[in-house]
Amino acid sequence: MDRAAGAAMNAGMAAAVAMLPRLLVVLHDVAMAWLAWAALEALRYRIGAGDVEMMLFSPMVALVLATQTLAFWWMGLYRGLWRFASLPDMVNIAKAGGIGLLAIAFELLVFDRMGLVSRAMLALYPVVLVTLVGGPRLLYRAWKDERAAVDASHPVARVLVLGAGRTGEALIRRIGREAPYQPVGLLDDDRRLHGRRVQ
């Protein structure tokens, strides 16, 4: 193998390794969308107490998963990092759930006039989906933040932050994530803020 071919292979391997985390996130979200749909379907059959056999996978489920994955991608869920998951990410997940719900409802209406799906199931679907997709992101961020806070392998300097407004709060968040500092207080000349707590 010549040098050019080896370099091309190494570049391809590096690109594949770089794509792996994003692929795992996509697989996680697809699995959570399937779990949300399957759980609601199981609940529906349990409450209905009918003799209909519940299918864990079907053409309808494949349609739901494909549609919801496109909604996630369209809302930019795969451009962000779980490490910095926050309220805007949860809002985007909720929007993706709503968009997915509208698209799924339209497709099912065309597909079988919604004969196999209850209205209550469709109403609960985005709520369960946001919980299952957004929950692990927030838990992962909390875990990473906690690890950064208790990491004793680096010396930590105790600091005071000047200003207790939005800039001071943003600085505290950034310091907690990236810098070897421990904010212990805020200084501000606005007496209305004295004695208050930030984070």
Buried (B, 14 or more C-beta within 10 A) or exposed (E): EEEEEEEEEEEEEEEEEEEEEEEEBBEBBBEBBBBBBBBBBEBBBEEEEEEEEEEEEEEBBEBBBBBBBBBBBEBEBEEBEBEBBEEEBBEBBBBBBBBBBBBBBEBBEEBEEBEBBBEEBBEBBBEBBBBBBBEBBBEBBEEBBEEBEEEEEEEEEEBEBEBBEEEBBEBBBEBBBEBEBEBEEBEBEEEEBEEEEBE
